[in-house]
Amino acid sequence: MGETQQSVPAAALHLGPYQAAVDAKLAEFNAKNFTAGFWQKQADLWVQDAAAQAELRAYMGWLRVAETMQERVPEIEQFVQEVKAAGFTHVIVMGMGGSSMAPIVFEKSFPKSAEGLEMLVLDTTDPGTVQQIERAVPLETTLCIVASKSGTTAEPLAFGDYFYDRLKALKGDKAGENFVAITDPGSKFIATAESLGYRRVFLNFTEVGGRFSALSYFGLVPAALYGIDIEELLRRSVGMMQANGSNGAVASNPGLELGVALGVLAQQGRDKLTLVTPAGLSDLGLWLEQLIAESTGKHGVGILPVAGEPLADISLYGPDRVFVYVGYAGDADQENQQKLQALEAAGHPVISIRMHDALDLGQEFFRWEVATAVASAVLEINPFDQPNVQAAKTATDKLMKEVAEKGSLPQEAKTLEADGLSYYGGAATTDAKQLLEQFFQAEPGSYVSIQAYLTETPELNAAIAELRATLQQRLHAATTFGYGPRFLHSTGQYHKGGPNTGLFLQLTADNNPDLPLPGRSYSFGTLKDAQAQGDLEALRSADRRTLRVHLGADALAGVRKLTAALKS
């Protein structure tokens, strides 16, 4: 083993009664030289369909992107110096899904260094959040990164148009100096960025899919602007590549071992990957949710990441869980550790990974990318497509056409109005408690997905955490939570393509304030409402069980009322 390989933290896998099945699958994969075939992009390790194999091979550029990006470090660092010399103090990353998740993790997991710019990430069409971000920065010295792989993603283009309009009012024809694009070669967005005088266009790599792009320009340009040592981040990532067999045979392959374990556990019913972290790493869950759910949740199978659900009493967990702890070697995190030891003693599989420090995140991104691809091979699916994501986009586009023609969205008939809350879906009844009781019936292995098309605040996060805990205690089922429309680009694939075991609770509220969208006949609020409605239609088309609750003018009070109704 080389020096870089020794620094790779091993995952401790405590699999109990599942160890034998995992060992057998690992032996089977090793017997067919899986690691060598993996690096040779041997698509029949996953699927036998020729078209799917071609797509699979076309999206494996992420395997060596860390090495490629090592050569680009001087170029990125020179750009950072140029931006700072021009007087910029803040940066807003405007993206969705793969172009925004890694920057969120970097910003939340690293303290801002003295050299770095203040960084905010905008990845929601919620007008309240757009307004919060606009008010949080001095616009004239704020760099806006519009990040879209395809160059056609509706949300980042809308964010770019809105902030360009604001900056044009301040700087006239020089507004483009505050903008940077990250997109793929051949994207239509390149010409737009050039015509608007963008400061820089970074061209990413067509063979690197969005959710596998953390170690490309999409993750590294924001990281460098924030003051993170991307050279060291990449050096460790390449060490993880080598540990996974990039330079030839290895005695043990950490990504392969983790991926086989997760795949076999999912096949045996342990398909709820419950992520446990210390507080400072909580946002890693956002990135893992997209990577794992969008890659594996299709054709009625998949692994559901459960992030942000605090460890509860053992009695609340069924035989559908695997617990994965990601923390730091120097942090005892005793409260979580004691609970994990009790879960392991009760027969639940527990996996533990401890990083040296936050600069290990690059290598963990790579470990998990490999593990996700390997788990997909165990499940015999293509990890690089997302066949069900388009359904919600198509439904939203159809609704937006109706807005253009009629001036507003079509209104759905209410099932019930009670205590200031409006219910759409569920059984016809005159009582909210009865409606909720009838809707929230969970069989073993079910999960609840709370989808909040709301403005995020610390108070609302706390109220939704209580709502989650109430549902978990009531149903003894896994609970997941995401802000919309962010999750449409991540767990949305699993919701429609994975096992039909979800109960989907959509929360909406009045858009107050709302914001106009430059050059369009509709507002941010209308776009967000159409995305919520479009997703609900896509879920229903996939025969999923859905309930929408409109919370009215005060979302926080509405969530609290809903929780009280469930508790009674």
C-alpha positions as CSV (number, residue, x, y, z in Angstrom):
1,M,0.0,0.0,0.0
2,G,1.2,3.5,-0.9
3,E,1.3,6.3,1.6
4,T,-1.9,7.9,0.3
5,Q,-3.8,4.7,0.7
6,Q,-2.9,4.3,4.4
7,S,-4.6,7.6,5.2
8,V,-8.0,6.3,3.9
9,P,-10.2,5.7,7.0
10,A,-11.7,2.2,6.9
11,A,-15.4,1.7,7.4
12,A,-16.3,-0.5,10.4
13,L,-19.1,-2.8,9.3
14,H,-21.0,-4.5,12.0
15,L,-23.5,-6.6,10.0
16,G,-24.4,-9.4,12.5
17,P,-26.5,-12.1,10.9
18,Y,-26.1,-10.5,7.4
19,Q,-22.3,-10.9,7.4
20,A,-22.3,-14.3,5.6
21,A,-24.6,-13.1,2.8
22,V,-22.4,-10.0,2.3
23,D,-19.2,-12.1,2.3
24,A,-20.7,-14.4,-0.3
25,K,-21.6,-11.6,-2.6
26,L,-18.2,-10.0,-2.1
27,A,-16.5,-13.3,-3.0
28,E,-18.7,-13.5,-6.1
29,F,-17.8,-10.0,-7.2
30,N,-14.1,-10.6,-6.6
31,A,-14.2,-13.9,-8.5
32,K,-15.4,-12.0,-11.6
33,N,-12.7,-9.3,-11.2
34,F,-15.3,-6.6,-10.4
35,T,-12.8,-3.9,-9.4
36,A,-10.8,-4.3,-12.7
37,G,-14.0,-4.3,-14.8
38,F,-15.3,-1.3,-12.9
39,W,-12.3,0.8,-13.9
40,Q,-12.6,-0.5,-17.4
41,K,-16.3,0.7,-17.5
42,Q,-17.5,-2.8,-18.1
43,A,-21.2,-2.1,-18.3
44,D,-22.4,-5.7,-18.2
45,L,-21.4,-5.8,-14.5
46,W,-24.7,-3.8,-14.0
47,V,-27.2,-4.5,-16.7
48,Q,-27.6,-6.7,-19.8
49,D,-29.6,-4.3,-22.0
50,A,-27.4,-2.8,-24.7
51,A,-28.9,0.7,-24.7
52,A,-28.6,0.9,-20.9
53,Q,-25.0,-0.3,-21.2
54,A,-24.2,2.5,-23.6
55,E,-25.6,5.1,-21.3
56,L,-23.8,3.6,-18.4
57,R,-20.4,3.8,-20.1
58,A,-21.2,7.4,-21.2
59,Y,-21.5,8.6,-17.6
60,M,-18.5,7.1,-15.9
61,G,-16.2,10.1,-16.4
62,W,-16.5,10.8,-12.6
63,L,-14.2,7.9,-11.9
64,R,-11.0,9.9,-12.7
65,V,-12.4,13.5,-12.5
66,A,-10.4,14.1,-9.3
67,E,-7.1,13.5,-11.2
68,T,-8.3,15.7,-14.0
69,M,-9.2,18.5,-11.6
70,Q,-5.8,18.3,-9.9
71,E,-4.4,19.8,-13.1
72,R,-7.0,22.6,-13.0
73,V,-6.3,23.7,-9.4
74,P,-3.9,26.6,-10.5
75,E,-6.6,27.8,-12.9
76,I,-9.3,27.9,-10.2
77,E,-7.0,29.4,-7.6
78,Q,-6.0,32.2,-10.1
79,F,-9.7,32.9,-10.7
80,V,-10.3,33.2,-7.0
81,Q,-7.4,35.7,-6.7
82,E,-8.9,37.7,-9.6
83,V,-12.3,37.8,-7.9
84,K,-10.9,38.9,-4.6
85,A,-8.7,41.6,-6.3
86,A,-11.9,42.9,-8.0
87,G,-13.4,43.5,-4.5
88,F,-15.9,40.7,-4.3
89,T,-17.0,39.8,-0.7
90,H,-19.8,37.3,-1.2
91,V,-20.8,34.5,-3.5
92,I,-24.2,33.0,-4.3
93,V,-24.3,29.6,-5.8
94,M,-27.4,29.2,-7.9
95,G,-28.2,25.7,-8.9
96,M,-30.4,22.6,-8.3
97,G,-29.5,19.0,-7.3
98,G,-26.1,18.0,-8.4
99,S,-24.9,21.6,-8.9
100,S,-25.9,22.8,-5.4
101,M,-25.6,19.9,-3.0
102,A,-21.8,19.7,-2.7
103,P,-21.5,23.5,-2.2
104,I,-24.1,23.3,0.6
105,V,-22.0,20.5,2.3
106,F,-18.8,22.4,1.9
107,E,-20.3,25.7,3.3
108,K,-21.9,23.9,6.3
109,S,-19.0,21.5,7.2
110,F,-16.1,24.0,7.0
111,P,-15.8,27.2,9.0
112,K,-15.2,30.1,6.7
113,S,-11.5,30.9,6.5
114,A,-10.2,34.5,6.6
115,E,-9.3,34.2,3.0
116,G,-12.7,33.0,1.8
117,L,-15.7,34.8,0.5
118,E,-19.1,34.5,2.4
119,M,-21.1,31.8,0.5
120,L,-24.8,31.3,0.2
121,V,-26.6,28.6,-1.9
122,L,-29.9,29.3,-3.6
123,D,-31.6,26.1,-4.7
124,T,-35.3,26.9,-4.3
125,T,-38.0,28.8,-6.3
126,D,-39.6,29.8,-2.9
127,P,-39.9,33.6,-3.2
128,G,-39.4,34.1,0.6
129,T,-36.0,32.4,0.4
130,V,-35.0,34.3,-2.7
131,Q,-35.8,37.5,-0.9
132,Q,-33.9,36.4,2.2
133,I,-30.7,35.7,0.2
134,E,-31.0,39.0,-1.8
135,R,-31.2,40.9,1.5
136,A,-28.3,39.0,3.1
137,V,-25.7,40.2,0.6
138,P,-24.3,43.5,-0.7
139,L,-25.3,42.9,-4.4
140,E,-22.5,45.0,-6.0
141,T,-19.8,42.9,-4.4
142,T,-21.5,39.6,-4.8
143,L,-20.4,37.0,-7.3
144,C,-23.3,34.9,-8.7
145,I,-22.5,31.4,-9.9
146,V,-25.3,30.1,-12.2
147,A,-24.7,26.4,-12.3
148,S,-26.5,24.1,-14.7
149,K,-25.1,21.0,-16.4
150,S,-27.6,21.0,-19.2
151,G,-27.9,24.8,-19.4
152,T,-31.6,24.3,-19.6
153,T,-32.5,23.7,-15.9
154,A,-35.4,26.1,-15.2
155,E,-34.6,27.1,-11.7
156,P,-30.9,28.3,-12.0
157,L,-31.8,30.1,-15.2
158,A,-34.7,31.9,-13.3
159,F,-32.3,32.7,-10.4
160,G,-29.7,34.1,-12.9
161,D,-32.3,36.3,-14.7
162,Y,-33.7,37.6,-11.4
163,F,-30.3,38.6,-10.0
164,Y,-29.0,39.9,-13.3
165,D,-32.0,42.2,-13.5
166,R,-31.3,43.4,-9.9
167,L,-27.6,44.0,-10.8
168,K,-28.4,45.7,-14.1
169,A,-30.3,48.3,-12.1
170,L,-27.1,49.0,-10.0
171,K,-24.4,48.5,-12.6
172,G,-26.0,48.8,-16.0
173,D,-24.1,47.1,-18.8
174,K,-21.4,46.0,-16.4
175,A,-23.8,43.6,-14.5
176,G,-22.3,40.6,-16.2
177,E,-19.0,41.1,-14.3
178,N,-20.8,39.7,-11.2
179,F,-21.7,36.4,-13.0
180,V,-20.1,33.1,-13.6
181,A,-21.5,30.1,-15.4
182,I,-20.7,26.4,-14.8
183,T,-22.2,24.2,-17.5
184,D,-21.3,21.5,-20.0
185,P,-19.7,21.9,-23.4
186,G,-22.4,22.3,-26.1
187,S,-24.9,23.9,-23.6
188,K,-27.1,26.7,-25.0
189,F,-26.4,28.6,-21.8
190,I,-22.8,29.3,-23.0
191,A,-24.0,31.8,-25.7
192,T,-26.4,33.4,-23.2
193,A,-23.6,33.9,-20.6
194,E,-21.3,35.4,-23.3
195,S,-23.9,37.7,-24.6
196,L,-24.6,39.0,-21.1
197,G,-20.9,39.6,-20.5
198,Y,-20.4,37.0,-17.8
199,R,-17.0,37.2,-16.1
200,R,-16.2,33.5,-16.7
201,V,-17.7,30.3,-18.1
202,F,-16.3,27.1,-16.7
203,L,-17.0,24.1,-18.9
204,N,-17.5,20.9,-17.0
205,F,-17.4,17.3,-18.4
206,T,-20.4,15.8,-20.3
207,E,-19.5,12.3,-19.1
208,V,-19.9,13.4,-15.4
209,G,-23.5,13.3,-14.3
210,G,-24.9,15.9,-11.9
211,R,-25.0,13.8,-8.7
212,F,-21.5,12.5,-9.4
213,S,-20.0,16.0,-9.9
214,A,-18.9,17.1,-6.4
215,L,-15.2,16.8,-7.4
216,S,-15.6,18.7,-10.7
217,Y,-16.0,22.4,-11.3
218,F,-19.5,22.3,-9.8
219,G,-18.2,21.5,-6.3
220,L,-14.6,22.9,-6.5
221,V,-15.1,26.4,-7.8
222,P,-17.5,27.3,-4.9
223,A,-15.2,25.4,-2.4
224,A,-12.1,27.4,-3.6
225,L,-14.0,30.7,-3.4
226,Y,-15.1,29.8,0.1
227,G,-11.4,29.4,1.0
228,I,-11.1,25.6,1.2
229,D,-7.8,24.0,0.2
230,I,-9.0,22.2,-2.9
231,E,-5.5,20.9,-3.7
232,E,-5.4,18.9,-0.4
233,L,-9.1,17.9,-0.9
234,L,-8.2,16.4,-4.3
235,R,-5.0,14.8,-3.0
236,R,-7.0,12.8,-0.5
237,S,-9.7,12.0,-3.1
238,V,-7.0,10.6,-5.4
239,G,-5.8,8.5,-2.4
240,M,-9.3,7.1,-2.1
241,M,-9.3,6.4,-5.8
242,Q,-6.1,4.4,-5.5
243,A,-7.5,2.5,-2.5
244,N,-10.5,1.6,-4.7
245,G,-8.2,0.2,-7.4
246,S,-7.6,3.1,-9.9
247,N,-3.9,2.1,-10.2
248,G,-4.4,-1.7,-10.2
249,A,-5.2,-4.5,-7.8
250,V,-5.8,-3.8,-4.1
251,A,-6.1,-6.1,-1.2
252,S,-9.4,-4.6,0.0
253,N,-11.5,-2.0,-1.8
254,P,-13.4,0.3,0.6
255,G,-16.0,1.4,-1.9
256,L,-16.7,-2.1,-3.1
257,E,-17.1,-3.4,0.5
258,L,-19.5,-0.6,1.5
259,G,-21.5,-0.9,-1.7
260,V,-21.9,-4.7,-1.6
261,A,-23.0,-4.5,2.1
262,L,-25.6,-1.8,1.2
263,G,-26.9,-3.7,-1.8
264,V,-27.2,-7.1,0.0
265,L,-28.9,-5.4,3.0
266,A,-31.4,-3.7,0.7
267,Q,-32.2,-7.1,-1.0
268,Q,-32.8,-8.5,2.5
269,G,-35.3,-5.8,3.4
270,R,-32.8,-3.4,5.1
271,D,-33.4,-0.7,2.5
272,K,-33.6,2.4,4.8
273,L,-30.1,3.8,5.1
274,T,-30.4,5.9,8.2
275,L,-27.6,8.4,8.4
276,V,-26.3,9.5,11.8
277,T,-23.8,12.4,12.1
278,P,-22.6,14.9,14.6
279,A,-24.3,18.3,14.3
280,G,-21.5,19.8,12.1
281,L,-21.9,17.2,9.4
282,S,-25.7,17.2,9.2
283,D,-25.9,18.6,5.7
284,L,-23.9,15.7,4.3
285,G,-27.3,14.0,4.3
286,L,-28.6,16.3,1.5
287,W,-25.8,15.2,-0.8
288,L,-26.1,11.5,0.1
289,E,-29.9,11.6,-0.3
290,Q,-29.5,12.7,-3.9
291,L,-26.6,10.4,-4.8
292,I,-28.2,7.2,-3.3
293,A,-31.9,7.8,-3.9
294,E,-31.6,9.0,-7.5
295,S,-29.1,6.3,-8.4
296,T,-30.9,3.3,-6.9
297,G,-34.6,4.2,-6.7
298,K,-36.0,2.8,-9.9
299,H,-37.9,-0.2,-11.3
300,G,-39.5,-0.8,-7.9
301,V,-36.3,-1.3,-6.0
302,G,-33.8,1.1,-4.3
303,I,-32.1,2.3,-1.1
304,L,-33.9,5.1,0.8
305,P,-31.5,7.5,2.6
306,V,-33.0,8.7,5.9
307,A,-31.2,11.9,6.9
308,G,-31.9,14.3,9.7
309,E,-34.0,11.9,11.8
310,P,-32.5,11.9,15.3
311,L,-31.9,8.5,16.9
312,A,-35.0,7.5,18.9
313,D,-36.0,4.6,21.1
314,I,-35.1,1.2,19.8
315,S,-38.7,0.1,19.9
316,L,-39.5,2.5,17.0
317,Y,-37.2,0.7,14.5
318,G,-38.3,-2.2,12.3
319,P,-36.2,-4.7,10.4
320,D,-35.9,-2.3,7.4
321,R,-33.0,-0.2,8.8
322,V,-29.3,0.0,8.4
323,F,-27.6,2.7,10.4
324,V,-24.6,4.5,9.0
325,Y,-22.5,6.8,11.2
326,V,-20.2,9.4,9.5
327,G,-18.2,11.5,12.0
328,Y,-14.7,12.5,13.0
329,A,-12.0,10.4,14.7
330,G,-11.3,13.1,17.3
331,D,-15.0,13.5,18.3
332,A,-16.4,11.0,20.9
333,D,-20.0,12.0,20.0
334,Q,-21.0,9.8,23.0
335,E,-24.7,10.3,22.8
336,N,-25.0,8.9,19.3
337,Q,-22.4,6.2,20.0
338,Q,-24.3,4.8,23.0
339,K,-27.5,4.6,20.9
340,L,-25.7,3.0,18.0
341,Q,-24.2,0.3,20.3
342,A,-27.6,-0.4,21.7
343,L,-29.0,-0.8,18.1
344,E,-26.2,-3.1,17.1
345,A,-26.8,-5.2,20.3
346,A,-30.4,-5.4,19.2
347,G,-29.4,-7.0,15.9
348,H,-29.5,-3.9,13.6
349,P,-26.6,-3.6,11.1
350,V,-24.4,-0.6,11.9
351,I,-21.7,0.9,9.7
352,S,-19.2,3.5,11.0
353,I,-16.9,5.9,9.1
354,R,-14.6,8.4,10.9
355,M,-12.9,11.1,9.0
356,H,-9.7,12.8,10.2
357,D,-11.1,16.3,9.4
358,A,-13.4,18.1,7.0
359,L,-10.8,17.9,4.2
360,D,-11.6,14.1,4.1
361,L,-15.0,15.0,2.6
362,G,-13.5,14.8,-0.9
363,Q,-12.4,11.2,-0.4
364,E,-15.8,10.4,1.3
365,F,-17.6,11.7,-1.7
366,F,-15.6,9.3,-3.9
367,R,-16.1,6.3,-1.5
368,W,-19.8,6.9,-1.6
369,E,-20.0,7.4,-5.3
370,V,-18.2,4.0,-5.8
371,A,-20.4,2.4,-3.1
372,T,-23.6,3.7,-4.8
373,A,-22.5,2.4,-8.2
374,V,-21.6,-1.0,-6.6
375,A,-24.9,-1.3,-4.7
376,S,-26.6,-0.6,-8.0
377,A,-24.7,-3.6,-9.5
378,V,-25.9,-5.8,-6.7
379,L,-29.5,-4.6,-7.5
380,E,-28.8,-5.0,-11.3
381,I,-29.8,-1.5,-12.2
382,N,-28.2,1.4,-14.1
383,P,-27.1,4.0,-11.5
384,F,-26.7,6.8,-14.0
385,D,-30.3,7.3,-15.3
386,Q,-33.3,8.9,-13.6
387,P,-36.3,7.6,-15.6
388,N,-39.0,9.1,-13.3
389,V,-37.6,12.6,-12.7
390,Q,-39.0,13.9,-16.0
391,A,-42.6,13.0,-14.9
392,A,-42.8,15.9,-12.5
393,K,-41.1,18.3,-14.9
394,T,-43.6,17.4,-17.7
395,A,-46.6,17.9,-15.4
396,T,-45.2,21.3,-14.2
397,D,-44.6,22.4,-17.9
398,K,-48.2,21.5,-18.7
399,L,-49.4,23.5,-15.7
400,M,-47.2,26.5,-16.7
401,K,-48.8,26.5,-20.2
402,E,-52.2,26.7,-18.5
403,V,-50.9,29.7,-16.5
404,A,-49.8,31.4,-19.7
405,E,-53.2,30.8,-21.3
406,K,-55.5,31.4,-18.4
407,G,-53.5,33.6,-16.0
408,S,-53.5,31.2,-13.0
409,L,-53.1,27.6,-12.0
410,P,-56.1,25.2,-12.0
411,Q,-57.5,24.7,-8.5
412,E,-58.0,21.3,-7.0
413,A,-61.2,20.5,-5.0
414,K,-60.6,20.4,-1.2
415,T,-61.4,17.3,0.7
416,L,-61.8,19.2,4.0
417,E,-61.2,22.6,5.6
418,A,-60.6,22.6,9.4
419,D,-58.9,24.9,11.9
420,G,-57.5,27.1,9.1
421,L,-55.9,24.1,7.2
422,S,-57.1,22.9,3.8
423,Y,-56.7,19.2,3.0
424,Y,-56.5,17.8,-0.5
425,G,-56.7,14.0,-0.9
426,G,-57.4,11.5,1.8
427,A,-60.9,10.1,2.6
428,A,-63.9,12.4,2.6
429,T,-64.8,13.2,6.2
430,T,-65.9,16.1,8.3
431,D,-63.1,15.7,10.9
432,A,-59.3,16.4,10.4
433,K,-58.3,13.8,13.0
434,Q,-60.3,11.1,11.3
435,L,-58.8,12.1,7.9
436,L,-55.3,11.9,9.2
437,E,-55.9,8.7,11.1
438,Q,-57.2,7.0,7.9
439,F,-54.4,8.4,5.7
440,F,-51.5,7.5,8.1
441,Q,-51.8,3.7,8.0
442,A,-48.3,2.2,7.6
443,E,-47.4,-1.4,6.9
444,P,-44.0,-2.7,8.0
445,G,-41.3,-1.3,5.7
446,S,-43.3,1.9,4.9
447,Y,-41.9,5.4,5.1
448,V,-43.3,8.9,5.3
449,S,-42.0,11.6,3.0
450,I,-42.7,15.2,4.2
451,Q,-42.4,17.6,1.3
452,A,-42.4,21.2,2.3
453,Y,-42.9,23.9,-0.4
454,L,-42.2,26.5,2.3
455,T,-39.6,29.2,3.3
456,E,-37.0,27.6,5.5
457,T,-36.4,29.1,8.9
458,P,-34.8,27.7,12.1
459,E,-38.3,27.8,13.8
460,L,-40.0,25.9,10.9
461,N,-37.2,23.3,10.9
462,A,-37.8,22.7,14.6
463,A,-41.6,22.4,14.1
464,I,-41.1,20.0,11.2
465,A,-38.7,17.9,13.3
466,E,-41.5,17.6,15.9
467,L,-43.9,16.6,13.2
468,R,-41.5,13.9,12.0
469,A,-41.0,12.6,15.5
470,T,-44.8,12.5,16.0
471,L,-45.2,10.4,12.8
472,Q,-42.3,8.1,13.7
473,Q,-43.7,7.4,17.1
474,R,-47.2,6.9,15.8
475,L,-46.3,4.6,12.8
476,H,-42.9,3.1,13.8
477,A,-41.9,4.0,10.2
478,A,-38.9,5.8,8.7
479,T,-39.5,9.5,8.1
480,T,-37.8,11.7,5.4
481,F,-38.1,15.4,4.9
482,G,-37.2,17.8,2.1
483,Y,-37.8,21.3,1.0
484,G,-39.4,21.6,-2.4
485,P,-38.6,22.0,-5.2
486,R,-35.0,21.0,-4.1
487,F,-35.9,17.3,-3.6
488,L,-37.4,17.0,-7.1
489,H,-33.8,16.9,-8.3
490,S,-32.8,14.3,-5.7
491,T,-35.1,12.0,-3.8
492,G,-37.9,12.7,-6.3
493,Q,-36.7,9.8,-8.5
494,Y,-37.0,7.3,-5.6
495,H,-40.4,8.6,-4.7
496,K,-41.9,7.6,-8.1
497,G,-39.5,4.8,-9.2
498,G,-38.6,3.0,-6.0
499,P,-40.8,0.6,-4.0
500,N,-44.4,1.8,-3.6
501,T,-44.1,2.0,0.2
502,G,-44.3,5.8,0.8
503,L,-46.9,8.0,2.4
504,F,-46.4,11.5,0.8
505,L,-47.4,14.5,2.9
506,Q,-47.1,17.7,0.8
507,L,-47.1,21.0,2.7
508,T,-47.9,24.3,0.9
509,A,-48.6,27.8,2.1
510,D,-49.5,31.3,0.7
511,N,-46.6,33.0,-1.0
512,N,-46.1,36.1,1.1
513,P,-44.1,37.8,-0.2
514,D,-44.1,36.9,-3.9
515,L,-41.5,38.1,-6.3
516,P,-41.9,38.8,-10.1
517,L,-39.6,36.9,-12.5
518,P,-38.0,39.3,-15.1
519,G,-39.1,38.6,-18.7
520,R,-41.9,36.2,-17.7
521,S,-45.6,36.5,-17.2
522,Y,-45.5,34.6,-13.9
523,S,-43.9,35.0,-10.4
524,F,-41.5,32.8,-8.4
525,G,-44.5,31.8,-6.3
526,T,-46.5,30.6,-9.3
527,L,-43.6,28.6,-10.5
528,K,-43.1,27.0,-7.1
529,D,-46.9,26.2,-6.8
530,A,-46.8,24.6,-10.3
531,Q,-43.8,22.5,-9.3
532,A,-45.7,21.3,-6.1
533,Q,-48.8,20.6,-8.1
534,G,-46.9,18.9,-10.9
535,D,-45.1,16.6,-8.4
536,L,-48.3,15.7,-6.8
537,E,-49.8,14.7,-10.2
538,A,-46.6,12.6,-11.0
539,L,-46.9,10.8,-7.6
540,R,-50.5,10.1,-8.2
541,S,-49.8,8.8,-11.7
542,A,-47.3,6.4,-10.1
543,D,-50.1,5.2,-7.8
544,R,-48.5,6.7,-4.7
545,R,-50.5,7.7,-1.6
546,T,-50.6,11.5,-1.3
547,L,-52.1,14.1,1.0
548,R,-51.6,17.8,0.5
549,V,-52.2,20.2,3.4
550,H,-52.3,23.9,2.6
551,L,-51.2,25.8,5.8
552,G,-52.6,29.2,4.8
553,A,-50.8,32.5,5.5
554,D,-48.7,31.3,8.5
555,A,-46.8,28.1,7.7
556,L,-45.2,27.8,11.1
557,A,-48.6,28.0,12.9
558,G,-50.0,25.6,10.4
559,V,-47.3,22.9,10.9
560,R,-47.9,23.2,14.7
561,K,-51.7,22.7,14.2
562,L,-51.1,19.7,12.0
563,T,-48.8,18.1,14.6
564,A,-51.3,18.8,17.4
565,A,-54.1,17.1,15.3
566,L,-51.8,14.0,14.8
567,K,-50.9,13.9,18.5
568,S,-54.6,13.8,19.5
